[in-house]
Amino acid sequence: MKVSLFKLALFTSLVAACPVIARATLPQNEFSLNVTVITSEHSRDSNSVTTNLRVSGDTLVYEETYHGANANRHQPLKKEYKLTNDDRDRLIGVLKDKALLTTRTISKSSEQRGLSRDFELSIASKLAGKEGVISINAPRTEIKLKTDPLYQASVFLVGELYRIINRTDPDITFSDLID
């Protein structure tokens, strides 16, 4: 099998250049954030609301869907919001200052029989190659959780996302997860 010296040199230079090209196309301060909040009621008329807040590039995407009883009364909602550089910097600052670039789980179970109301909060973040996943599951009556630093920091971050949304859409609100 004959391979010309030119083809071999071309192939070698392309292989050597690919990592450089790939690195040049990635942002220096790579940042993404995906927050999901699910509030649910378990009863004869069980239902849930899933809210997804996703930050990628200079866009915040808000999505809300309903499931279960009476879900057909609510249309899925999807809206996009433009992030400023200050918004990005503030969100990155919250992730760093509140130590949210970590992987931690808080899970509390309800000892209540019959009707129960729960929430799930998950935060997946990525910043400059470091990734974190936070997951908090608990009944909405878990008052003690309000003093947990991870819960407080997570809710603060969600509040910052809603602050960005409320600049242009004041009707979209974030309700307390714990009653």
C-alpha positions in Angstrom: 0.0 0.0 0.0 1.5 3.3 -1.1 0.9 6.5 0.8 2.3 9.6 -0.5 4.4 11.7 1.8 2.1 14.7 1.1 -1.0 12.8 2.3 0.8 11.6 5.4 2.0 15.1 6.2 -1.5 16.5 5.6 -3.1 13.8 7.9 -0.5 14.4 10.6 -1.0 18.1 10.6 -4.8 17.8 10.7 -4.6 15.4 13.7 -2.2 17.8 15.5 -4.4 20.8 14.7 -7.8 19.4 15.8 -7.2 19.8 19.6 -6.0 23.4 19.1 -9.1 24.2 16.9 -11.5 22.5 19.4 -9.9 24.5 22.3 -10.2 27.7 20.4 -13.9 27.3 19.9 -14.8 26.6 23.5 -15.4 29.7 25.7 -12.6 30.3 28.2 -15.1 30.5 31.1 -17.5 27.7 30.0 -20.7 28.0 32.0 -24.0 26.2 32.0 -26.7 25.8 34.6 -29.8 23.6 34.7 -32.3 24.0 37.6 -35.3 21.8 37.9 -38.0 22.3 40.5 -40.9 19.8 40.8 -43.7 20.4 43.3 -46.1 17.6 43.7 -49.2 16.5 45.6 -49.9 12.8 46.3 -53.6 12.3 46.9 -56.7 11.1 45.1 -56.1 13.9 42.6 -52.3 13.6 42.4 -50.5 16.2 40.3 -47.2 18.0 39.8 -45.7 21.0 38.3 -42.2 20.8 36.7 -40.3 24.0 36.2 -37.0 23.9 34.3 -34.6 26.9 34.2 -31.7 26.4 31.8 -28.8 28.8 31.2 -26.6 28.3 28.2 -24.6 31.0 26.6 -26.4 34.3 26.9 -29.9 32.8 27.2 -32.1 31.7 30.1 -34.8 29.3 29.1 -37.9 28.9 31.3 -40.2 25.9 30.9 -43.2 24.9 32.9 -45.3 21.7 32.5 -48.2 20.2 34.5 -48.8 16.5 35.0 -51.6 14.5 36.6 -55.0 15.7 37.6 -56.2 18.7 35.7 -53.0 19.0 33.7 -55.0 19.5 30.6 -56.1 22.9 32.0 -52.6 24.2 31.7 -50.7 24.6 28.5 -46.9 24.0 28.7 -45.0 27.2 28.8 -41.6 28.0 27.3 -40.0 31.4 27.3 -36.5 32.7 26.6 -34.7 35.6 28.3 -31.5 37.4 27.3 -28.7 37.3 29.9 -26.5 40.3 30.3 -22.8 39.9 31.2 -23.7 41.2 34.6 -26.4 38.5 34.9 -23.9 35.8 34.0 -21.3 37.2 36.4 -23.8 37.3 39.2 -24.9 33.7 38.6 -21.3 32.5 38.5 -20.6 34.5 41.7 -23.5 32.9 43.5 -22.3 29.4 42.4 -18.8 30.2 43.7 -19.7 32.2 46.8 -22.4 29.8 48.0 -20.3 26.7 47.3 -22.8 25.3 44.8 -20.2 23.8 42.4 -20.4 20.6 44.4 -22.2 17.3 44.4 -24.5 16.9 47.4 -27.9 15.3 48.1 -30.5 16.0 50.8 -33.3 13.6 51.0 -36.1 13.7 53.6 -39.1 11.4 53.5 -42.6 12.1 54.6 -43.9 10.0 57.5 -47.4 11.3 56.7 -50.0 8.8 55.3 -52.5 9.8 52.7 -52.2 13.3 51.3 -48.7 14.6 51.0 -47.0 17.5 49.3 -43.4 17.2 48.2 -40.7 19.1 46.2 -37.6 18.2 44.3 -34.9 20.7 43.5 -32.0 19.8 41.4 -29.2 22.0 40.2 -26.6 20.8 37.6 -23.9 23.3 37.0 -20.7 23.5 35.0 -18.1 26.2 35.2 -14.6 26.1 33.6 -14.5 22.3 33.6 -15.8 21.9 37.2 -19.2 20.3 37.5 -21.7 20.1 40.4 -25.0 18.4 41.0 -27.2 19.2 43.9 -30.4 17.3 44.6 -32.9 18.2 47.4 -36.0 16.1 47.9 -38.4 16.7 50.9 -41.9 17.2 52.0 -43.1 20.8 51.8 -43.7 20.7 55.5 -40.0 20.0 56.4 -39.5 23.3 58.3 -36.0 22.3 59.7 -34.7 22.3 56.1 -35.1 26.1 55.9 -32.0 26.4 58.1 -29.8 24.1 56.1 -27.1 26.2 54.3 -27.2 24.1 51.1 -31.0 24.6 50.9 -30.7 28.3 51.6 -28.0 28.7 48.9 -29.9 26.7 46.4 -33.1 28.7 46.9 -31.1 31.9 46.7 -29.7 30.8 43.2 -33.3 30.0 42.0 -34.3 33.5 43.3 -31.6 35.1 41.2 -32.9 33.3 38.1 -36.4 34.6 38.8 -35.0 38.1 39.3 -33.7 37.9 35.7 -37.1 36.6 34.4 -39.1 39.3 36.4 -37.3 42.2 34.6 -39.5 41.4 31.6 -42.1 39.0 32.9 -43.3 40.0 36.4 -46.2 37.5 36.3 -43.8 34.4 36.5 -43.2 33.8 40.2 -41.3 31.4 42.5 -43.3 30.1 45.5 -41.7 29.0 48.7 -40.9 25.3 48.6 -41.5 24.8 52.3 -44.8 26.0 53.8 
